[in-house]
Amino acid sequence: MQAWGHDIGCVRLVESDGEGYRIVRVLSSEDARSAITQMQSIISGGLVDQIKSLDAQGQRLMDPNVWDGKLATDFRSTWPATNQTLDTMVLQLEELRTKIQAINADIMTAGGNA
C-alpha cells in the first residue's frame, strides 16, 4: 500500500486474459469517500422518498373524480410511462447506492484499510 496525502491506494498484479499480469492501481481518496457518503445519504435520506411521494401524488391525479378536464386527461395518458420511469429510477438508485458502497469497501480492503 502506498499513501499519497489523504489518498489511500494500492497497486496489485491482476491476471490479464491469460497473457500474463498487468498492474492496476486502486484508489479511494478522501474526496471520493466523502462523495460516496453524500450520494448514499441523498439516496437513502430523501431522494427515493421524494420520488415515491411524487408517484403517490401522480396516482391520486389519475382519478378523474379527483382531477378532470382536457389537461387532466392529457396527464392521465402520459402518467403511466412517467410512473414506470420513476419506478425504474428508484430501483436504479438503490442499486447505485449498493454498488458504490461495495466498490469503496473493495478498494479500502485492497489498500489495507478495511
N, C-alpha and C positions, 0 to 999 in steps of 0.2 A: 504494500500500500504506500502511496505517496500522498502527501498533503501539500496543497498549494494555497496558502492563505486560509480562507474558510471553506475551500472546496475539499470534498472527500472523494477520492477516486482511487482506482487501481488499474493495473494493466494485467491482463491474463491471456494465456495462449488458448486459442479456440481452433478446433479442427475445422478445416475448410474443404468440404466436398471430397475428402479422401486424397487431396493433393498436398497434404502437409498441414502446417499450422500457420495461423496469422495472429497478429497482435491486435487486441481490441481494448480500447480504453472505455471504462465505465466511470461516470461522474455524477454526483448529486451535490451540487453546490448549495450553500445556504439559501441563495435566491430561489433555486429550484424547489427546495424543501418548503420554503415559505409559499411559493406559488401553488404547490400541491396542496398544502394545508388550506389555503384560501379557496381553491377550487372545490375541495371536499366540503368545506364549510358552506359555501354558496349553494352547492348541490343539495347537501343534507339539511341545511338550515333555512331553506326558504324557497329556493327556485322551484324545486319539484312541487312543494306545497302550493306555490302560486299558480303553477301550470294546472295542477289538479283543481284548484279553485276556479280558474278560468274555464276549465272543462265543465264543472258543475253549473256555472252560470250559463254557459252555452246550451247545456241540456235544458235548463229552465226556459230559455228563449225559443227552444224548438217547439214548445207547446203553443198552438195558435190561440188557446184560451188565455194565455199569458201575454202574448205579443202577436199582433196580426197586422196585415197591410201588405202592400207591394214589396217594400223593402224587407219586411219581416219574412215574407215568402222567399225573397232572394237569399236572405240569410240562411233559412232552413234548407235551401238547395245546396249551399256551399259548406254548411257546418259539418256534415258527416266527414268530408275529406279533411277539413281543418282539425276536427276532433281526432281522426286517425293519426294525423301528423303529430298532434300533441301527445297522444299515447305513445307513439314511437319515440318521440323526443325524451319522454320520461324514462323509458327503458334504456335508451342510449346514454342518457346522463348517469343513470345508476351503473351501467357497465363501465363508463368512463371513470367514475369515482373509484370503482373497484380496481380497474386496471392501473390507474396511476398510483394507487396505494401499493399494489403488488409490485409494480416496476420499481418504485422507490425502495421498497423493502429489499428487493433482489440486489439493487445497486449498493445499498448500505451493507448487506451481507457480503457482497463481493469485496467491498472495501474494508471489511473487518469491523464494521460499526454496528452490527446487529445486536 
